Amino acid sequence: FSVDSATLTRFFSFHYLVPFLLIGVSGVHLTFIHESGSSSPLGVNANAEKVLFHPYFSLKDILGVVALLISLLGLVFFAPWLLGDPENFIAANPMVTPAHI
């Protein structure tokens, strides 16, 4: 069983395009929901329930990115070996060919 070029092309093109599609759908969501409000089946005025996007959601997004960066930088600077492969710490013997070769 082998994977042919056509399968790889479909796989890579799909995984390349999906993030851009998600960004586009998120942009459409932000444009329509946060500017026009959502429709109410009860007929309630949507402007009364609408939360302004900029001060609240922008601050929340910025704080989320800062928290993510702090946690990733903490991992990288203080414990970089936690995500590594244990075989990288085995002392090399230049006279023996490794088993995986």
C-alpha positions in Angstrom: 0.0 0.0 0.0 1.5 3.3 -1.1 0.3 6.8 -1.3 0.4 8.2 -4.8 1.1 11.8 -5.9 -2.6 12.6 -6.4 -3.4 11.7 -2.8 -0.6 13.8 -1.4 -1.6 16.7 -3.6 -5.2 16.6 -2.4 -4.0 16.2 1.2 -1.6 19.1 1.1 -3.9 21.4 -0.8 -6.7 20.7 1.7 -4.5 21.4 4.7 -3.2 24.5 3.1 -6.6 26.0 2.2 -8.5 25.2 5.4 -6.8 27.8 7.7 -7.6 30.5 5.1 -11.2 29.4 4.9 -11.5 29.5 8.7 -10.1 33.0 8.8 -12.5 34.1 6.1 -15.5 32.6 7.9 -14.4 34.2 11.2 -14.1 37.6 9.5 -17.6 37.2 8.0 -18.9 36.2 11.5 -17.3 39.3 13.1 -18.6 41.6 10.5 -22.3 40.5 10.6 -22.8 39.5 14.2 -20.9 42.3 15.9 -22.1 45.1 13.6 -25.7 44.2 12.8 -26.6 42.0 15.8 -28.3 38.6 15.6 -31.9 38.2 14.7 -34.4 37.4 17.4 -37.3 35.1 16.8 -39.3 36.9 19.5 -38.9 40.3 17.8 -36.8 41.8 20.6 -34.7 44.8 19.6 -31.2 43.5 18.8 -29.5 46.9 19.6 -30.4 46.5 23.3 -28.5 43.2 23.6 -25.5 44.1 21.4 -22.1 44.4 23.0 -19.6 46.7 21.5 -16.8 44.8 19.9 -13.8 46.9 20.3 -13.1 47.6 24.0 -14.3 44.2 25.3 -13.4 41.6 22.7 -10.2 43.3 21.6 -8.9 43.4 25.1 -9.9 39.8 25.7 -8.1 38.7 22.5 -5.0 40.6 23.4 -4.9 39.1 26.9 -5.4 35.7 25.4 -2.4 36.1 23.1 -0.3 37.5 25.9 -1.1 34.5 28.1 -0.3 32.1 25.3 3.0 33.8 24.6 4.0 33.9 28.3 3.2 30.2 28.7 5.1 29.2 25.5 8.1 31.4 26.3 8.2 29.9 29.8 8.3 26.4 28.3 11.0 27.4 25.8 13.2 29.2 28.2 12.8 27.2 31.4 12.0 23.6 30.3 12.8 23.1 26.6 13.4 19.4 27.0 9.8 18.6 28.0 8.6 18.3 24.4 11.8 16.7 23.1 12.6 13.1 22.2 14.4 11.1 25.0 16.6 9.5 22.4 18.3 12.8 21.8 20.0 12.5 25.2 21.6 9.2 24.5 25.4 9.6 24.1 26.5 9.0 20.5 29.0 6.3 19.7 30.6 7.0 16.3 31.7 3.4 15.9 28.2 1.9 16.0 25.5 2.5 13.4 22.1 3.4 15.0 19.3 0.9 14.8 17.0 3.1 12.8 19.4 3.6 9.9 
